[in-house]
């Protein structure tokens, strides 16, 4: 057990960050799965992080309640801005959510009395345990897995493929999109709350444009065709810099190169159910097929 | 059932539809024909809520459709297919059809989250019904294939099954046989006939004259945004205004055909199996 204690004392932070990044990737996956390119999830994470941290620091309420507030506040915010913003689609939605992210960052930066301004919040109690992150991740995966197998998940997919046709099939496109947006914001807020109570300190710069792009990269890299994709993407983007640590100055160069190569050769991401399906189909068809379909339906 | 009164639509200064009066009664197959650009698809887009009309009224079973969002119109019992196919390509055939049942699946968040008995029963029923609908268009053996792998003609049939899944009273088909070969056309014609026999009212837009003449009990003719004729196939076939719309007027016809050989719709010859024989006196007129 000695090696494990050694490992944990060095790498516990990386492992927990991996879990939090997994949550973030899932949060953006949810909007992407509904055909929306929204990059405001870093901002939702920030709102969740600040809310949760303020609840524990100023009110002294228990951690689970703080996390709950951390989820609800970005969800409410997403609901309010979602109505007008989700009328946009494609690159225009990306621009609008990007702008929203900046508004949040600037607000956090200038609301000195509440957020501590540029200095951020210091001395947040370190309450996040490894099993908190695990439970959050597993619960999120479970909910999303169930969602995918329901009429709501099918509506998401239909909207992603063709929202006009989806509307004419009786799917309430506007409200379904809003649901995906709000749920995504809640998951990002949860990740933010966990993150705040892991790192002792949060500042407005953590939740800016770079973070938003990072989150998007995780989901795109892993693939948005199924739930394993975002997790794989989060794992790669979290672990790659650690693995490449020995390269010192060239670390970021090689890191970027690897990402470019993956995207070039696997344009649909690493986890692509359809590719997996065709790989499996190369084996004899027939009786295997029905089990195959059942399997791939899961993702 | 469906009633259009003095319906008009302008795009900027362009009058696409003007004073359209059209009534689709309950039951049967009704056709809407007209040359390219006559405004047929625009009319469908207005009925299904994709466009707002510039004037006039659209009522369905006594309820106005103007200003309603598309999914609400679908829920009233009106479904359509598209001229440019819009199936969900990355989904299986079965999933495509089950999407159409969206409004009939009645379980809340707790239902799908905990996979309750109600959820499982309804999902199972939806899948069975989807398979049944696929069998109506003879695609049930491919239910678990991706829609993208289907041929053009079969994607049209899949759209038909998906539209039926919404349990419509009135089915709008936008050029259902475009791009099909004659065998596929005959087959689809039988299937549409069978669907109408099951009690669905069908309104279809089509270019293929033999198809429309063979299938429809009543036909409206649209030209330059106006209904120029409305009646039984036989009357339409011999209506001078319709012939003019399709073939042009006598005096300039000679010049036209010499300069740019026009492809005339084939109004003669009879279509196998269904409907009355369609022999026309167009040849005589020319």
HADDOCK unambig.tbl for C-alpha pairs under 7 A between the chains (distance, minus, plus):
assign (segid A and resid 143 and name CA) (segid B and resid 113 and name CA) 6.50 0.50 0.50
assign (segid A and resid 146 and name CA) (segid B and resid 112 and name CA) 6.25 0.50 0.50
assign (segid A and resid 146 and name CA) (segid B and resid 113 and name CA) 5.59 0.50 0.50
assign (segid A and resid 147 and name CA) (segid B and resid 112 and name CA) 6.72 0.50 0.50
assign (segid A and resid 147 and name CA) (segid B and resid 113 and name CA) 6.87 0.50 0.50
assign (segid A and resid 150 and name CA) (segid B and resid 112 and name CA) 5.85 0.50 0.50
assign (segid A and resid 151 and name CA) (segid B and resid 102 and name CA) 6.21 0.50 0.50
assign (segid A and resid 154 and name CA) (segid B and resid 99 and name CA) 6.33 0.50 0.50
assign (segid A and resid 155 and name CA) (segid B and resid 99 and name CA) 6.66 0.50 0.50
assign (segid A and resid 158 and name CA) (segid B and resid 88 and name CA) 6.34 0.50 0.50
assign (segid A and resid 161 and name CA) (segid B and resid 88 and name CA) 5.77 0.50 0.50
assign (segid A and resid 162 and name CA) (segid B and resid 88 and name CA) 6.84 0.50 0.50
assign (segid A and resid 165 and name CA) (segid B and resid 86 and name CA) 6.45 0.50 0.50
assign (segid A and resid 167 and name CA) (segid B and resid 70 and name CA) 5.76 0.50 0.50
assign (segid A and resid 167 and name CA) (segid B and resid 71 and name CA) 4.88 0.50 0.50
assign (segid A and resid 168 and name CA) (segid B and resid 70 and name CA) 5.50 0.50 0.50
assign (segid A and resid 168 and name CA) (segid B and resid 71 and name CA) 5.33 0.50 0.50
assign (segid A and resid 168 and name CA) (segid B and resid 74 and name CA) 5.93 0.50 0.50
assign (segid A and resid 168 and name CA) (segid B and resid 79 and name CA) 6.94 0.50 0.50
assign (segid A and resid 169 and name CA) (segid B and resid 71 and name CA) 6.62 0.50 0.50
assign (segid A and resid 169 and name CA) (segid B and resid 74 and name CA) 6.51 0.50 0.50
assign (segid A and resid 169 and name CA) (segid B and resid 99 and name CA) 6.91 0.50 0.50
assign (segid A and resid 169 and name CA) (segid B and resid 100 and name CA) 4.91 0.50 0.50
assign (segid A and resid 169 and name CA) (segid B and resid 163 and name CA) 6.93 0.50 0.50
assign (segid A and resid 169 and name CA) (segid B and resid 166 and name CA) 6.52 0.50 0.50
assign (segid A and resid 170 and name CA) (segid B and resid 71 and name CA) 4.14 0.50 0.50
assign (segid A and resid 170 and name CA) (segid B and resid 72 and name CA) 6.76 0.50 0.50
assign (segid A and resid 170 and name CA) (segid B and resid 74 and name CA) 5.31 0.50 0.50
assign (segid A and resid 170 and name CA) (segid B and resid 75 and name CA) 5.87 0.50 0.50
assign (segid A and resid 170 and name CA) (segid B and resid 100 and name CA) 6.90 0.50 0.50
assign (segid A and resid 170 and name CA) (segid B and resid 102 and name CA) 6.47 0.50 0.50
assign (segid A and resid 170 and name CA) (segid B and resid 103 and name CA) 6.15 0.50 0.50
assign (segid A and resid 171 and name CA) (segid B and resid 71 and name CA) 5.70 0.50 0.50
assign (segid A and resid 171 and name CA) (segid B and resid 102 and name CA) 6.46 0.50 0.50
assign (segid A and resid 172 and name CA) (segid B and resid 71 and name CA) 5.78 0.50 0.50
